[in-house]
Amino acid sequence: MAGFLKAIIILMLSLFVAMLAFAAGFGTNYFYSRNAPASVVASASATTSSQIPDKFGLMWESWNVLKDQFYYDIPAKNVLVHGMIRGALQSLGDPHTILVEPAPAQQEATSLQGNYGGIGAKVEVSKGQIVLLPFPDGPADKAGILPGDRVVKIGEDELKPEDTPDSVETKLRGEVGSTVNLTLNRIGVPDDIVVDIVRQEIDIPTVQYRMLDGTDYGYIQVTLESGDTPKEFDKALAEVKKNNPKGIVLDLRNNPGGLFPDPALEIVGQFLPNVPVVIEKYRDGTEKTYNSKAGNGAGDIPFVVLVNSGTASAAEIIAGAFLDSGKTALIGERTFGKGSVQGLYPLSDKSVLHITTAKWLTPKGGEIEGVGLKPNIQIPLTPEDAAKGIDPQLDRAILYLTNGK
């Protein structure tokens, strides 16, 4: 048993060394290879798995006391090791650096590639709390859940400090047609909100489009960045252009992010080709700038961008590029604030380490993580507005395209 634990710890150290070798964007590492600065690679190459800190001797002391003195049965070896890893990661104080155990890790690997039974919401961390970001028109959205609603209980099970977005996501998924009961806390609402949601087969939405009624303006909504988003966006833009629009509203509201870099770089490139989109800043101070693709399918068509508190991660990257470009305006509410980069590192038991390896900055160096993006024009969309079927943010976007301000 001790030998097994020691092997695991050595493996962990090797992985921590390896993760210095590159920085990777949220949700993409199953699909893309990314390069880190040469200085980081050189540092990693100079380190070996045999360089174990002296302080690790305390762990072996603790283990010897535990196995000799603990009254109850010691858990299965992987349960114990996972607990050790989680404890080490929690001491770092970064809510995005976590261990994802085998079952949720497999779900994570496939969630952007197919359908599943769930409530249609992304699970995130905000200010140390597990919150939901519903997909538009999904079961959670239709049940009245709002971006940023905090999960208190799933069924009768209260969330525990060790719960992660991935463990919560696992609990939210289940057979299509089954019901999950949620207890939620909403900012500004004194009482908890209890709601039953019937799980549906979630065909993750990507791009929707139309001409806005009574106007000459096109509307394109991107609800997630997936592997299919670029081609779907191409189709949407081509269809909208057939109507010779005088402007386009790009709606990124309630977009929880997804794959990076290709979808973000290609969407920005349709409007602003070959411009800086995001800066990745590494722990040694070096940076890598990602530029948009050379698409320019929108040509010189004026456009405006809608955002809200459900605009997160890769969607914030897109919005930040447009904000810093000065070529258009963001309209709506401050975005979620997910601007750190997680590398995904599989372990031998098929669990996965999520390690924060870099930060995302807007092209002008603006912070995203924990701050979000402040729109040029701030307009709220209240639950009362939604109940009445009105959208003051969209109305303001149309006014912007009409008046140029």
C-alpha positions in Angstrom: 0.0 0.0 0.0 2.8 2.4 1.0 4.6 1.6 -2.2 1.5 2.3 -4.3 1.0 5.7 -2.5 4.6 6.6 -3.1 4.3 5.8 -6.8 1.2 7.9 -7.0 3.0 10.9 -5.3 5.9 10.6 -7.7 3.5 10.5 -10.6 1.8 13.6 -9.3 5.2 15.4 -9.1 6.0 14.4 -12.6 2.6 15.8 -13.8 3.1 19.0 -11.9 6.5 19.4 -13.7 4.9 18.5 -17.0 2.1 21.1 -16.6 4.7 23.8 -16.6 5.6 22.8 -20.2 2.5 24.4 -21.8 -0.7 26.4 -21.0 -4.0 25.2 -22.3 -7.4 26.8 -22.7 -10.5 25.7 -20.8 -12.2 22.6 -22.3 -9.8 22.2 -25.2 -7.1 19.9 -24.2 -8.9 16.8 -25.3 -8.7 18.3 -28.8 -5.8 20.6 -29.2 -2.0 20.7 -28.5 -0.7 24.0 -27.3 2.9 25.3 -26.7 4.3 27.1 -23.7 7.2 29.6 -23.6 10.6 28.2 -24.3 11.7 29.2 -20.8 9.0 27.1 -19.2 9.9 24.1 -21.3 13.5 24.4 -20.4 12.7 24.6 -16.7 10.6 21.4 -17.0 13.2 19.5 -18.9 15.7 20.3 -16.1 13.5 18.7 -13.4 13.0 15.0 -12.8 10.4 13.0 -10.9 13.1 11.9 -8.4 13.3 15.4 -6.9 10.8 14.9 -4.1 10.6 17.7 -1.5 12.0 16.7 2.0 8.7 17.8 3.6 7.0 14.8 2.0 8.4 12.8 4.8 5.7 14.2 7.0 3.1 12.5 4.7 4.7 9.1 5.2 4.9 9.7 9.0 1.2 10.4 8.9 0.4 7.3 6.8 2.3 5.1 9.2 0.4 6.4 12.1 -2.9 6.1 10.2 -2.4 2.5 9.1 -1.2 1.4 12.6 -3.7 3.3 14.7 -6.9 4.1 12.8 -9.9 2.2 14.4 -12.1 2.0 11.3 -11.4 0.4 7.9 -9.1 2.4 5.7 -10.9 3.2 2.4 -9.9 1.6 -0.9 -6.5 2.9 -2.1 -7.8 5.2 -4.9 -10.4 6.8 -2.5 -7.6 7.6 -0.1 -5.2 8.9 -2.7 -7.9 11.0 -4.4 -8.6 12.6 -1.0 -4.9 13.4 -0.5 -4.7 15.0 -4.0 -7.9 17.0 -3.3 -6.5 18.2 0.0 -3.2 19.3 -1.7 -5.1 21.1 -4.5 -7.5 22.9 -2.1 -4.5 24.3 -0.2 -3.6 26.3 -3.3 -6.6 28.5 -3.0 -7.6 28.3 -6.6 -11.2 27.0 -7.2 -10.4 26.0 -10.8 -7.5 23.7 -9.9 -9.2 20.5 -9.0 -9.2 16.7 -9.4 -11.9 15.2 -11.6 -12.5 11.5 -10.8 -12.9 9.0 -13.6 -16.7 9.0 -14.2 -17.1 12.8 -14.4 -13.9 13.0 -16.3 -15.3 10.8 -19.0 -18.5 12.9 -19.1 -16.4 16.0 -19.4 -14.5 14.6 -22.3 -17.6 13.9 -24.3 -20.0 16.7 -23.2 -19.0 19.0 -26.1 -19.3 16.2 -28.7 -22.8 14.7 -28.3 -26.1 14.6 -26.4 -26.7 13.6 -22.8 -29.5 13.6 -20.3 -29.3 16.7 -18.1 -30.8 20.0 -17.2 -29.1 22.1 -19.8 -26.7 24.2 -17.7 -23.0 24.7 -17.3 -21.7 24.4 -13.7 -19.1 26.9 -12.7 -17.4 28.5 -9.6 -18.1 32.1 -8.7 -16.6 33.6 -5.5 -16.2 30.2 -4.0 -19.7 29.1 -4.8 -21.1 26.5 -7.2 -23.4 28.3 -9.7 -25.4 27.5 -12.8 -25.2 29.1 -16.2 -28.3 27.8 -18.1 -28.2 27.2 -21.9 -30.8 29.2 -23.7 -34.1 27.4 -24.1 -32.9 24.4 -22.1 -34.7 22.7 -19.2 -33.0 24.9 -16.6 -33.7 28.1 -18.5 -37.3 27.2 -19.0 -37.6 26.3 -15.2 -36.6 29.9 -14.4 -33.1 29.4 -13.3 -30.9 32.5 -13.9 -27.2 32.8 -14.5 -25.4 32.8 -11.2 -28.0 31.0 -9.2 -26.1 29.1 -6.4 -26.7 25.4 -5.9 -27.5 24.7 -2.3 -28.9 21.2 -2.5 -29.5 18.5 -5.1 -32.4 16.4 -3.9 -31.8 16.0 -0.1 -28.0 16.2 -0.5 -26.5 19.5 0.5 -23.4 20.6 -1.3 -20.2 20.0 0.6 -16.9 22.0 0.6 -15.2 19.3 -1.5 -17.9 19.4 -4.2 -16.5 20.7 -7.6 -18.3 21.8 -10.8 -17.6 18.4 -12.2 -19.0 16.4 -9.3 -22.1 18.6 -9.3 -22.5 18.1 -13.1 -22.4 14.4 -12.5 -25.2 14.6 -10.0 -27.3 16.7 -12.3 -27.1 14.3 -15.2 -29.3 11.2 -15.4 -31.8 9.3 -17.5 -33.8 11.3 -19.9 -37.3 11.9 -18.4 -36.1 11.6 -14.8 -36.6 14.5 -12.4 -34.0 16.3 -10.3 -34.9 18.6 -7.4 -32.7 21.6 -6.8 -32.5 24.1 -4.0 -31.0 27.3 -5.2 -29.9 30.6 -3.7 -30.3 33.8 -5.7 -28.7 37.2 -5.0 -31.3 39.6 -3.7 -33.8 36.9 -2.9 -34.1 36.1 0.8 -35.6 32.7 0.6 -34.1 29.6 -1.2 -35.7 28.7 -4.5 -36.8 25.0 -4.9 -37.4 23.7 -8.4 -38.0 20.3 -10.0 -36.5 19.9 -13.5 -37.1 17.0 -15.8 -33.9 15.9 -17.5 -33.9 16.0 -21.2 -31.6 14.9 -24.0 -29.4 17.9 -24.3 -28.4 18.7 -27.8 -26.0 21.5 -26.9 -27.0 24.6 -28.9 -24.4 26.5 -30.9 -25.7 29.1 -33.3 -29.1 30.6 -34.0 -29.9 33.3 -36.5 -32.7 35.4 -38.0 -33.6 38.8 -39.3 -35.1 41.0 -36.6 -38.8 41.6 -37.2 -39.6 45.0 -38.6 -35.9 45.9 -39.1 -33.1 45.6 -41.7 -30.8 44.1 -39.0 -29.6 40.5 -38.7 -29.4 38.6 -35.4 -26.9 35.9 -34.7 -26.8 34.2 -31.3 -23.8 32.0 -30.2 -24.8 29.9 -27.2 -21.7 27.8 -26.9 -18.2 27.4 -28.5 -18.0 23.8 -29.7 -16.1 22.1 -32.5 -19.0 22.7 -34.9 -19.4 26.4 -34.0 -17.2 27.8 -36.8 -19.0 26.1 -39.6 -22.4 26.8 -38.1 -21.5 30.5 -37.7 -20.4 30.6 -41.3 -23.8 29.3 -42.4 -25.6 31.7 -40.1 -23.7 34.7 -41.4 -24.1 33.6 -45.1 -27.9 33.3 -44.6 -28.2 36.6 -42.8 -26.2 38.3 -45.6 -28.7 37.2 -48.2 -31.0 39.8 -46.8 -28.5 42.6 -47.2 -28.6 43.6 -43.5 -27.7 47.1 -42.5 -26.2 45.7 -39.3 -25.8 42.6 -37.2 -26.6 42.0 -33.5 -24.2 39.3 -32.2 -25.7 37.9 -29.0 -23.3 36.2 -26.5 -25.7 36.4 -23.5 -25.8 33.2 -21.4 -23.0 31.7 -23.4 -20.9 29.8 -20.9 -17.9 29.3 -23.1 -16.5 26.1 -24.4 -13.7 25.2 -26.8 -10.7 27.5 -27.3 -9.0 28.7 -29.5 -10.5 28.0 -32.9 -14.2 29.0 -32.4 -13.3 32.3 -30.8 -10.6 33.2 -33.3 -12.8 32.4 -36.2 -15.9 34.3 -34.9 -13.8 37.4 -34.2 -12.2 37.0 -37.6 -15.5 37.2 -39.4 -15.9 40.8 -38.2 -12.3 41.9 -37.5 -9.7 39.8 -39.4 -6.1 39.5 -38.2 -6.5 41.4 -34.9 -5.4 40.5 -31.4 -8.1 38.5 -29.6 -6.6 37.5 -26.3 -3.3 37.4 -24.4 -2.3 34.3 -22.5 0.0 35.2 -19.6 2.1 32.5 -18.0 3.5 32.3 -14.4 7.0 33.4 -15.5 5.6 36.6 -17.0 5.9 35.6 -20.6 2.9 36.0 -22.9 1.4 34.6 -26.0 -1.1 36.6 -28.2 -3.7 34.9 -30.3 -4.9 36.7 -33.4 -8.2 36.3 -35.2 -8.5 34.3 -38.4 -8.7 36.0 -41.8 -12.4 35.3 -42.4 -14.0 38.7 -42.7 -17.2 37.2 -43.9 -19.1 40.2 -42.4 -17.2 42.6 -44.5 -17.9 46.2 -43.4 -21.4 45.4 -42.0 -21.8 47.4 -38.7 -22.3 45.2 -35.7 -23.0 45.3 -31.9 -22.5 42.7 -29.2 -24.8 41.7 -26.4 -23.4 40.3 -23.1 -24.6 39.5 -19.6 -23.6 37.8 -16.4 -24.0 34.4 -18.2 -21.3 35.4 -20.7 -18.2 33.4 -19.6 -14.8 32.0 -20.5 -14.4 31.7 -24.3 -17.4 33.9 -24.9 -15.7 36.6 -22.8 -12.6 36.3 -24.9 -14.7 37.1 -28.0 -16.4 40.0 -26.2 -13.1 41.3 -24.9 -11.6 41.4 -28.3 -14.5 43.4 -29.6 -14.5 45.7 -26.6 -10.8 46.6 -26.9 -11.0 47.0 -30.7 -13.1 50.2 -30.4 -14.9 49.1 -33.5 -18.2 48.4 -31.8 -19.9 48.4 -28.4 -20.8 45.8 -25.8 -24.4 46.3 -24.5 -25.9 44.6 -21.5 -24.5 43.6 -18.1 -21.1 42.8 -16.7 -19.9 39.4 -17.8 -19.2 36.4 -15.5 -15.4 36.8 -15.1 -13.8 33.4 -16.0 -10.4 34.3 -17.3 -8.0 31.6 -16.1 -6.7 28.8 -18.3 -6.9 25.2 -17.2 -4.7 22.5 -18.5 -6.3 19.0 -18.3 -3.8 16.2 -17.3 -5.1 12.6 -17.3 -3.8 10.3 -14.5 -3.3 6.6 -14.7 -6.7 5.7 -13.2 -8.5 7.9 -15.8 -9.1 10.7 -13.3 -8.0 14.1 -14.6 -6.2 17.1 -13.0 -7.4 20.5 -13.9 -4.5 22.9 -13.3 -4.6 26.6 -13.8 -1.6 27.3 -16.0 -2.2 30.8 -17.2 -4.5 33.8 -17.3 -6.4 35.3 -20.1 -6.1 39.1 -20.7 -8.0 41.2 -23.2 -5.8 42.6 -26.1 -5.1 45.8 -24.1 -4.2 43.8 -21.0 -7.5 44.0 -19.2 -8.3 41.4 -16.5 -11.1 39.0 -17.0 -10.7 36.5 -14.1 -12.9 37.5 -11.2 -13.7 40.8 -12.8 -15.6 40.3 -16.0 -16.1 42.8 -18.8 -18.0 46.1 -18.2 -20.2 46.9 -21.3 -19.9 50.3 -22.9 -23.7 50.6 -22.5 -25.1 49.0 -19.4 -28.7 47.9 -19.7 -30.3 45.4 -17.3 -32.7 42.7 -18.3 -34.9 41.9 -15.3 -37.0 38.8 -14.7 -40.0 41.1 -15.0 -38.9 42.1 -18.5 -38.5 38.5 -19.5 -42.0 37.7 -18.2 -43.4 40.4 -20.3 -41.6 39.2 -23.3 -39.6 42.4 -23.7 -35.8 42.7 -24.2 -34.5 46.2 -23.5 -30.9 45.1 -24.3 -31.8 44.0 -27.8 -33.9 47.2 -28.2 -30.8 49.2 -27.2 -28.7 47.3 -29.7 -31.1 48.1 -32.5 -30.9 51.8 -31.5 -27.1 51.6 -31.5 -27.1 50.3 -35.0 -29.6 52.9 -36.1 -27.9 55.9 -34.6 -24.3 54.7 -34.4 -24.2 55.3 -30.7 
